[in-house]
């Protein structure tokens, strides 16, 4: 193998954040890149856990009880300083998170490919942490519009840039394990709330007083903590020089026809049928899963009701206020368990896709998901908590696995040159699913209740609808084929795009002494920094889930 003594010559005009600055040098260990990505994803993943602030914020003026105003509208809620906010007013921040995530990823994905992951990670940290700090000022001054602008809009832009910042980088560092690499990073986004929500709860309890519910102080502290972690992640990013490949690795001779070695330009990707088929694959898989996530707690309570308390004869409508409170705590354990499977599924399924292929992985999601959704009403009818919960744990693992597998699927079909930007555009499927899934579950549930269907059965029809969505996803995945030659860039065009990342005085391919080292001491420290918070979050979540089967 050729070995270079330097991969960056430090030419004039190269800034600290520029892409050219972070080209790896000989001796760099590629296993330092995934923890850098995790450091960012674990922080922005707190977007999933922001609902922990809603109830305290509904008492930010009254402190012990909400100061309500009967005539308050959504518009007046944005500017009032004398009325406490409602959960519905605050919930728009959550909507803004994911609308802006998908939009910013689509808009600035192309810029990211040119600017590099360090600059994208840096801007993400400024936006996400700065947005939370602005939201803290909004709480202090009791201005909801400032919270929407800070956390929702500016923070949402940070979410999008942070989410896609490591995708193309990790795929290029791990051509031999694309699925595993992206699974490790995107697992962090699913696990962010598992760490952030209990941390926020602890901080609010520390800061609350006779004059404050402790939210604005918590926002400032978490913004500071996240800023340190995200900056560490951004400055930990490195990119391989063009032509780099892992030491001793060569692409298999019998490589699947579904994995291209060529590259499609960003300007052409959305013009292909394959892009929109994969868009539908992601949208339908996410629509089914996100609908369940949004209704997991009430679904378990309404279906099993008194049986959660060892009194199977009690229906949901027969429960006392005290019993409703008790089963709500048990249902929290269910949602925590689903979160663990959502997280674990991101790594498990994405890693498995390296063995069985991305298309086959999605076939598994859809085929197994159809069966599980169709059988869920049967499991509920049996009154088997273990069977019902087990089914949805598998379903949520495939929901998370779908997010983690899609970047590698795109790299297989479109190549790696613009995969981060293409992935950014594809995330509009997530924004669409965020509307479709909850609407289907919520409105069908309301219609079933209005029709007089017992609470324990109001989700039966919904499960069949979700199974139908997955059947459509199965068909879309079936039609994904390799791209025609006309869509790929010429070798000269690729070489021109990659010119700035070429290693000095080396041959066209090789390891260049980069990426070796395995799990050495430096890598162990980096993984411990992100791994210990994950383990803490898992432990806290497991303590809550013990109540479910205790």
C-alpha positions as CSV (number, residue, x, y, z in Angstrom):
1,X,0.0,0.0,0.0
2,X,1.1,3.5,-0.7
3,X,1.8,5.7,2.3
4,X,1.9,9.4,2.4
5,X,3.6,11.5,5.0
6,X,1.0,14.3,4.7
7,X,-2.5,14.6,3.4
8,X,-3.0,18.3,3.9
9,X,-0.4,20.8,2.8
10,X,-1.8,23.8,4.7
11,X,-2.2,26.0,1.7
12,X,-3.0,29.6,2.2
13,X,-6.6,30.7,2.7
14,X,-7.8,27.5,4.3
15,X,-9.9,28.3,7.4
16,X,-10.2,26.3,10.6
17,X,-13.7,25.1,9.6
18,X,-13.0,24.4,5.9
19,X,-13.3,21.0,4.3
20,X,-9.7,21.0,3.2
21,X,-8.6,21.5,6.8
22,X,-10.0,18.2,7.9
23,X,-8.5,15.8,5.4
24,X,-7.1,12.9,7.5
25,X,-3.4,12.4,7.8
26,X,-1.4,9.1,8.1
27,X,-2.0,7.6,11.5
28,X,-5.6,8.8,11.9
29,X,-8.0,6.1,13.2
30,X,-11.3,6.0,11.4
31,X,-13.0,4.7,14.6
32,X,-12.7,8.2,16.0
33,X,-15.3,9.4,13.6
34,X,-18.5,7.5,14.8
35,X,-18.2,8.9,18.4
36,X,-17.8,12.4,16.9
37,X,-21.1,11.9,15.1
38,X,-22.7,10.4,18.2
39,X,-21.7,13.5,20.2
40,X,-23.8,15.6,17.9
41,X,-26.7,13.2,17.4
42,X,-27.1,12.6,21.1
43,X,-27.5,16.3,21.7
44,X,-29.9,17.1,18.9
45,X,-31.9,13.9,19.7
46,X,-33.3,15.8,22.7
47,X,-35.9,17.1,20.3
48,X,-37.8,13.9,20.8
49,X,-37.8,14.6,24.6
50,X,-38.9,18.2,24.6
51,X,-42.4,17.3,25.9
52,X,-40.8,16.9,29.3
53,X,-41.0,20.7,29.5
54,X,-44.6,21.1,28.5
55,X,-46.4,20.6,31.8
56,X,-44.0,22.7,33.9
57,X,-44.3,25.5,31.3
58,X,-48.1,25.5,31.7
59,X,-47.4,26.8,35.2
60,X,-44.6,29.2,34.5
61,X,-46.7,32.1,35.9
62,X,-48.9,30.4,38.4
63,X,-46.0,28.1,39.6
64,X,-48.2,25.7,41.6
65,X,-51.2,25.9,39.3
66,X,-51.9,27.2,35.8
67,X,-53.1,30.8,35.5
68,X,-55.6,30.2,32.8
69,X,-57.4,32.7,30.5
70,X,-60.6,31.4,29.0
71,X,-60.6,33.7,26.0
72,X,-56.9,33.1,25.0
73,X,-56.3,32.2,21.3
74,X,-53.2,30.8,19.8
75,X,-52.3,34.2,18.5
76,X,-52.8,35.9,21.8
77,X,-50.8,33.1,23.5
78,X,-47.8,34.1,21.5
79,X,-47.6,37.5,23.2
80,X,-49.4,37.2,26.5
81,X,-47.5,37.9,29.7
82,X,-50.3,37.3,32.2
83,X,-51.7,33.9,31.1
84,X,-50.0,30.5,31.3
85,X,-49.5,28.7,28.1
86,X,-51.4,25.5,27.1
87,X,-49.8,22.3,26.0
88,X,-51.3,22.7,22.6
89,X,-49.6,26.1,22.3
90,X,-46.2,24.7,23.3
91,X,-46.6,21.6,21.1
92,X,-46.1,23.7,18.0
93,X,-42.4,23.8,18.9
94,X,-42.3,20.0,18.4
95,X,-44.0,20.4,15.0
96,X,-41.5,23.1,14.0
97,X,-38.6,20.9,15.0
98,X,-39.3,18.3,12.4
99,X,-40.7,20.6,9.7
100,X,-37.5,22.6,9.9
101,X,-35.3,19.5,10.2
102,X,-36.6,18.1,6.9
103,X,-36.6,21.5,5.2
104,X,-33.1,22.6,6.3
105,X,-31.6,19.2,5.4
106,X,-33.1,19.5,2.0
107,X,-32.1,23.1,1.4
108,X,-28.6,23.0,2.8
109,X,-27.6,19.4,2.0
110,X,-25.7,20.5,-1.1
111,X,-23.9,23.2,0.8
112,X,-22.9,20.6,3.4
113,X,-21.2,18.4,0.7
114,X,-19.0,21.4,-0.3
115,X,-18.4,22.9,3.2
116,X,-17.7,19.6,4.9
117,X,-19.0,18.0,8.1
118,X,-17.0,20.2,10.5
119,X,-18.5,23.5,9.3
120,X,-22.0,21.9,9.2
121,X,-21.5,20.5,12.7
122,X,-20.3,23.9,13.9
123,X,-23.3,25.7,12.5
124,X,-25.6,23.0,13.9
125,X,-24.2,23.6,17.4
126,X,-24.6,27.4,17.1
127,X,-28.2,27.0,15.9
128,X,-29.4,24.2,18.2
129,X,-27.7,25.5,21.4
130,X,-28.3,29.2,20.5
131,X,-32.0,28.3,19.8
132,X,-32.4,26.7,23.2
133,X,-30.8,29.8,24.8
134,X,-33.2,32.1,23.0
135,X,-36.0,29.9,24.2
136,X,-34.7,30.3,27.7
137,X,-35.0,34.1,27.3
138,X,-38.5,33.5,26.0
139,X,-39.4,31.7,29.2
140,X,-37.9,34.4,31.3
141,X,-39.8,37.1,29.6
142,X,-42.9,34.9,29.0
143,X,-42.9,35.4,25.3
144,X,-44.0,32.3,23.4
145,X,-43.1,33.7,20.0
146,X,-39.5,33.9,21.2
147,X,-39.6,30.2,22.2
148,X,-41.1,29.3,18.8
149,X,-38.4,31.3,17.0
150,X,-35.5,30.1,19.2
151,X,-36.1,26.4,19.8
152,X,-38.5,25.7,17.0
153,X,-37.1,27.6,14.0
154,X,-33.4,28.3,14.7
155,X,-33.1,25.1,16.7
156,X,-34.9,23.2,13.9
157,X,-32.3,24.4,11.4
158,X,-29.6,23.1,13.7
159,X,-31.4,19.7,13.9
160,X,-31.4,19.4,10.1
161,X,-27.7,20.3,9.7
162,X,-26.7,18.2,12.7
163,X,-28.7,15.2,11.5
164,X,-27.1,14.9,8.1
165,X,-23.6,16.2,8.9
166,X,-22.0,12.8,9.5
167,X,-23.9,10.7,6.9
168,X,-21.7,10.9,3.8
169,X,-18.5,11.1,6.0
170,X,-19.3,7.8,7.8
171,X,-20.2,6.1,4.5
172,X,-16.9,7.1,3.0
173,X,-14.9,6.0,6.1
174,X,-16.7,2.6,6.2
175,X,-17.3,1.4,2.6
176,X,-17.0,-2.1,4.0
177,X,-19.7,-1.5,6.7
178,X,-22.0,1.3,5.4
179,X,-25.0,0.2,7.3
180,X,-23.3,-0.3,10.6
181,X,-21.5,3.1,10.4
182,X,-24.7,5.1,9.7
183,X,-26.6,3.0,12.3
184,X,-24.1,4.0,15.0
185,X,-24.6,7.7,14.4
186,X,-28.4,7.7,13.8
187,X,-28.8,5.5,16.9
188,X,-27.7,8.6,18.8
189,X,-30.6,10.7,17.5
190,X,-33.0,8.1,18.8
191,X,-31.2,8.0,22.1
192,X,-30.9,11.7,22.7
193,X,-34.2,11.9,24.6
194,X,-33.4,8.9,26.7
195,X,-30.5,10.9,28.2
196,X,-31.8,14.4,27.9
197,X,-35.3,13.9,29.3
198,X,-34.2,12.5,32.7
199,X,-31.4,15.1,32.8
200,X,-33.9,17.9,32.2
201,X,-36.2,16.5,34.9
202,X,-33.3,16.5,37.4
203,X,-32.2,20.0,36.5
204,X,-35.8,21.4,36.7
205,X,-36.2,19.8,40.2
206,X,-32.9,21.5,41.2
207,X,-33.7,24.9,39.9
208,X,-37.4,25.2,40.8
209,X,-38.4,27.6,43.6
210,X,-41.3,29.6,44.9
211,X,-40.9,32.0,41.9
212,X,-39.7,29.7,39.1
213,X,-40.6,26.2,37.7
214,X,-36.9,25.9,36.8
215,X,-37.2,25.7,33.0
216,X,-35.3,28.7,31.8
217,X,-32.3,27.8,34.0
218,X,-32.5,24.2,32.7
219,X,-32.5,25.5,29.1
220,X,-29.3,27.5,29.7
221,X,-27.5,24.7,31.4
222,X,-28.4,22.1,28.8
223,X,-27.5,24.6,26.0
224,X,-24.1,24.9,27.5
225,X,-23.6,21.2,28.0
226,X,-24.8,20.4,24.4
227,X,-22.5,23.2,23.0
228,X,-19.4,21.6,24.5
229,X,-20.4,18.1,23.2
230,X,-21.4,19.3,19.8
231,X,-18.2,21.3,19.3
232,X,-16.2,18.3,20.3
233,X,-18.0,16.3,17.7
234,X,-17.7,18.9,15.0
235,X,-13.9,19.3,15.6
236,X,-13.5,15.5,15.8
237,X,-14.7,15.0,12.2
238,X,-12.2,14.1,9.5
239,X,-12.7,13.1,5.9
240,X,-10.6,10.6,3.9
241,X,-8.7,11.7,0.9
242,X,-10.0,10.7,-2.5
243,X,-9.1,7.2,-3.4
244,X,-8.8,6.0,0.2
245,X,-10.0,2.6,1.3
246,X,-9.5,0.5,4.4
247,X,-6.2,-1.3,4.8
248,X,-6.4,-4.7,3.2
249,X,-10.0,-4.3,1.9
250,X,-11.0,-4.7,-1.7
251,X,-14.6,-4.5,-3.0
252,X,-15.9,-8.1,-3.4
253,X,-15.6,-9.5,-6.9
254,X,-19.2,-10.7,-6.8
255,X,-20.5,-7.3,-5.6
256,X,-24.3,-7.0,-5.8
257,X,-25.7,-5.2,-8.8
258,X,-27.7,-3.1,-6.2
259,X,-24.4,-1.4,-5.0
260,X,-22.9,1.0,-7.5
261,X,-19.3,2.1,-7.6
262,X,-20.2,5.2,-9.5
263,X,-21.8,8.5,-8.5
264,X,-24.9,10.5,-9.4
265,X,-24.9,14.3,-9.2
266,X,-27.2,16.0,-6.7
267,X,-28.8,17.9,-9.5
268,X,-30.0,14.6,-11.1
269,X,-30.9,12.4,-8.1
270,X,-34.4,13.7,-7.7
271,X,-35.1,13.2,-11.4
272,X,-34.8,9.5,-11.1
273,X,-37.7,7.1,-10.4
274,X,-35.5,5.3,-7.8
275,X,-35.3,8.5,-5.6
276,X,-39.1,8.7,-5.4
277,X,-39.5,5.0,-4.8
278,X,-37.1,5.1,-1.9
279,X,-38.8,8.3,-0.7
280,X,-42.1,6.3,-0.6
281,X,-40.3,3.4,1.1
282,X,-39.1,5.7,3.9
283,X,-42.4,7.7,4.2
284,X,-44.6,4.6,4.5
285,X,-42.3,2.9,7.0
286,X,-42.1,6.0,9.1
287,X,-45.8,6.8,8.9
288,X,-46.7,3.5,10.4
289,X,-44.2,3.7,13.2
290,X,-44.6,7.4,14.1
291,X,-48.3,7.0,14.5
292,X,-47.8,4.3,17.1
293,X,-45.1,6.4,18.9
294,X,-47.5,9.3,19.3
295,X,-50.3,7.1,20.8
296,X,-48.3,4.4,22.6
297,X,-49.3,5.5,26.1
298,X,-53.0,5.9,25.7
299,X,-53.2,2.8,23.5
300,X,-51.8,0.6,26.2
301,X,-54.0,2.2,28.8
302,X,-57.2,1.9,26.8
303,X,-56.7,-1.6,25.6
304,X,-55.6,-3.2,28.8
305,X,-57.1,-0.8,31.4
306,X,-57.7,-2.7,34.7
307,X,-55.5,-5.6,33.7
308,X,-52.5,-3.4,34.1
309,X,-53.4,-3.2,37.8
310,X,-54.2,-6.9,38.1
311,X,-58.0,-6.3,37.7
312,X,-58.8,-7.5,34.2
313,X,-62.6,-7.0,34.7
314,X,-62.2,-3.3,34.9
315,X,-62.7,-1.4,31.6
316,X,-61.0,1.9,30.9
317,X,-64.2,3.8,31.5
318,X,-64.6,2.1,35.0
319,X,-61.3,3.3,36.3
320,X,-61.1,5.9,39.1
321,X,-58.9,9.0,38.9
322,X,-56.3,7.3,41.2
323,X,-56.3,4.1,39.0
324,X,-55.9,6.2,35.8
325,X,-52.9,7.9,37.4
326,X,-51.5,4.5,38.3
327,X,-51.9,3.0,34.8
328,X,-50.4,6.2,33.2
329,X,-47.2,5.5,35.2
330,X,-47.2,1.9,33.9
331,X,-47.8,3.1,30.3
332,X,-44.7,5.4,30.7
333,X,-42.7,2.2,31.1
334,X,-44.1,0.9,27.8
335,X,-43.1,4.1,26.0
336,X,-39.6,3.8,27.6
337,X,-39.3,0.2,26.4
338,X,-40.3,1.2,22.9
339,X,-37.6,3.9,23.0
340,X,-35.0,1.3,23.8
341,X,-36.0,-0.9,20.8
342,X,-36.2,2.2,18.6
343,X,-32.6,2.9,19.5
344,X,-31.3,-0.6,19.4
345,X,-33.1,-1.3,16.1
346,X,-31.1,1.5,14.4
347,X,-27.9,-0.3,15.0
348,X,-29.1,-3.9,14.7
349,X,-31.0,-3.6,11.4
350,X,-28.5,-1.2,9.8
351,X,-25.7,-3.6,10.6
352,X,-27.7,-6.6,9.4
353,X,-28.3,-4.7,6.1
354,X,-24.5,-5.0,5.4
355,X,-25.0,-8.8,5.3
356,X,-28.4,-9.2,3.6
357,X,-28.6,-6.0,1.5
358,X,-30.6,-2.8,2.0
359,X,-33.5,-3.9,-0.3
360,X,-33.9,-7.2,1.6
361,X,-33.8,-5.4,4.9
362,X,-36.7,-3.2,3.9
363,X,-38.5,-6.3,2.5
364,X,-38.1,-7.7,6.1
365,X,-39.5,-4.5,7.6
366,X,-42.6,-4.5,5.5
367,X,-43.3,-8.2,5.5
368,X,-42.8,-8.7,9.2
369,X,-44.5,-5.4,10.0
370,X,-47.6,-6.4,8.0
371,X,-47.9,-9.6,10.0
372,X,-47.3,-7.9,13.4
373,X,-49.8,-5.0,12.8
374,X,-52.4,-7.5,11.5
375,X,-52.0,-9.7,14.6
376,X,-51.9,-6.9,17.1
377,X,-55.7,-6.8,17.6
378,X,-55.6,-10.6,18.1
379,X,-53.0,-10.2,20.8
380,X,-55.0,-7.5,22.5
381,X,-58.1,-9.7,22.4
382,X,-56.2,-12.4,24.2
383,X,-55.3,-9.9,26.9
384,X,-51.6,-10.9,26.6
385,X,-49.5,-7.9,27.7
386,X,-46.2,-9.7,26.9
387,X,-47.3,-10.7,23.4
388,X,-48.7,-7.2,22.6
389,X,-45.8,-5.3,24.0
390,X,-43.3,-7.7,22.3
391,X,-45.0,-7.1,18.9
392,X,-44.7,-3.3,19.2
393,X,-41.1,-3.5,20.4
394,X,-40.2,-5.3,17.2
395,X,-42.3,-2.8,15.2
396,X,-40.4,0.1,16.8
397,X,-37.1,-1.5,16.2
398,X,-37.9,-1.6,12.5
399,X,-39.1,2.1,12.6
400,X,-35.7,3.1,14.0
401,X,-33.9,0.7,11.6
402,X,-35.6,2.3,8.7
403,X,-34.0,5.7,9.5
404,X,-30.5,4.1,10.0
405,X,-30.6,1.9,6.9
406,X,-31.8,4.6,4.4
407,X,-28.5,6.5,4.0
408,X,-26.7,3.3,3.1
409,X,-29.5,2.4,0.7
410,X,-29.0,5.8,-1.0
411,X,-25.3,5.3,-1.2
412,X,-25.8,1.9,-2.8
413,X,-28.0,3.4,-5.5
414,X,-26.6,6.9,-6.1
415,X,-23.0,6.5,-5.0
416,X,-21.2,8.3,-2.1
417,X,-20.2,11.7,-3.7
418,X,-23.5,13.5,-2.9
419,X,-25.1,11.0,-0.5
420,X,-25.4,13.5,2.4
421,X,-27.2,16.0,0.2
422,X,-29.5,13.4,-1.4
423,X,-30.3,12.1,2.1
424,X,-31.2,15.6,3.1
425,X,-33.7,15.9,0.3
426,X,-35.1,12.5,1.1
427,X,-35.9,13.6,4.7
428,X,-38.9,15.5,3.3
429,X,-40.4,12.0,3.5
430,X,-40.0,12.2,7.3
431,X,-41.8,15.5,7.5
432,X,-44.6,14.1,5.4
433,X,-44.8,11.0,7.5
434,X,-45.0,13.1,10.6
435,X,-48.3,14.4,9.3
436,X,-49.8,11.2,7.8
437,X,-49.0,8.8,10.7
438,X,-50.5,10.8,13.6
439,X,-53.5,12.0,11.5
440,X,-54.4,8.4,10.6
441,X,-54.1,7.1,14.1
442,X,-55.7,10.0,15.9
443,X,-58.6,10.7,13.6
444,X,-59.6,7.0,13.1
445,X,-59.5,6.6,16.9
446,X,-61.8,9.6,17.3
447,X,-64.1,8.2,14.7
448,X,-64.2,4.8,16.3
449,X,-65.0,6.3,19.7
450,X,-67.8,8.5,18.2
451,X,-69.2,5.4,16.6
452,X,-69.5,3.7,20.0
453,X,-66.7,1.2,19.6
454,X,-65.4,0.0,23.0
455,X,-62.1,1.7,24.0
456,X,-60.3,-1.7,24.0
457,X,-61.1,-2.1,20.3
458,X,-60.8,1.4,18.8
459,X,-57.3,0.7,17.5
460,X,-58.2,-2.5,15.7
461,X,-59.1,-0.8,12.4
462,X,-56.1,1.5,12.7
463,X,-53.8,-1.5,12.8
464,X,-55.2,-2.8,9.6
465,X,-54.7,0.6,7.9
466,X,-51.1,0.7,9.0
467,X,-50.6,-2.8,7.7
468,X,-51.9,-1.6,4.4
469,X,-49.4,1.3,4.4
470,X,-46.6,-1.2,4.8
471,X,-48.0,-3.3,1.9
472,X,-47.7,-0.2,-0.3
473,X,-44.1,0.2,1.0
474,X,-43.4,-3.4,0.1
475,X,-44.5,-2.7,-3.5
476,X,-42.5,0.5,-3.8
477,X,-39.4,-1.3,-2.5
478,X,-40.0,-4.1,-5.1
479,X,-39.6,-1.7,-8.0
480,X,-36.3,-0.2,-6.8
481,X,-33.7,-1.2,-9.5
482,X,-30.1,-0.1,-10.3
483,X,-29.9,3.2,-12.2
484,X,-29.3,3.4,-15.9
485,X,-25.8,4.5,-17.0
486,X,-27.1,7.9,-18.2
487,X,-27.6,9.1,-14.6
488,X,-24.0,8.6,-13.5
489,X,-21.2,11.3,-13.7
490,X,-18.2,10.7,-15.9
491,X,-14.9,9.8,-14.3
492,X,-13.5,13.2,-15.3
493,X,-16.4,15.0,-13.5
494,X,-15.9,13.0,-10.3
495,X,-12.1,13.6,-10.4
496,X,-12.7,17.3,-10.7
497,X,-15.1,17.3,-7.7
498,X,-12.7,15.2,-5.6
499,X,-9.5,17.2,-6.5
500,X,-9.3,19.1,-3.3
501,X,-9.3,16.0,-1.2
502,X,-6.5,14.1,-3.0
503,X,-3.6,13.0,-1.0
504,X,-0.2,14.4,-2.0
505,X,2.3,12.2,-3.8
506,X,0.2,9.0,-3.6
507,X,-1.3,6.6,-6.0
508,X,-5.0,6.7,-7.0
509,X,-6.1,4.2,-4.3
510,X,-4.9,2.8,-1.0
511,X,-5.1,3.2,2.7
512,X,-2.3,5.9,2.7
513,X,-1.6,4.8,6.3
514,X,-5.0,6.2,7.3
515,X,-7.8,4.5,9.2
516,X,-5.7,1.9,10.9
517,X,-5.3,1.4,14.6
518,X,-8.6,-0.3,15.5
519,X,-9.9,0.3,19.0
520,X,-6.8,1.9,20.4
521,X,-6.5,4.1,23.6
522,X,-7.6,7.3,21.9
523,X,-10.7,5.6,20.4
524,X,-11.5,4.0,23.8
525,X,-11.6,7.5,25.4
526,X,-13.7,8.9,22.6
527,X,-16.2,6.1,22.9
528,X,-16.3,6.3,26.7
529,X,-17.3,10.0,26.4
530,X,-20.4,9.2,24.4
531,X,-20.9,5.7,25.8
532,X,-21.3,6.5,29.5
533,X,-24.2,8.9,29.0
534,X,-25.9,6.3,26.8
535,X,-25.5,3.6,29.5
536,X,-26.8,6.0,32.1
537,X,-29.9,6.7,30.0
538,X,-30.5,3.0,29.4
539,X,-30.3,2.4,33.2
540,X,-32.8,5.1,33.9
541,X,-35.2,3.9,31.2
542,X,-35.0,0.3,32.4
543,X,-35.9,1.3,35.9
544,X,-39.1,2.8,34.6
545,X,-39.9,-0.2,32.4
546,X,-39.6,-2.6,35.4
547,X,-43.0,-1.2,36.5
548,X,-44.7,-2.5,33.4
549,X,-44.1,-6.2,34.2
550,X,-43.2,-5.8,37.9
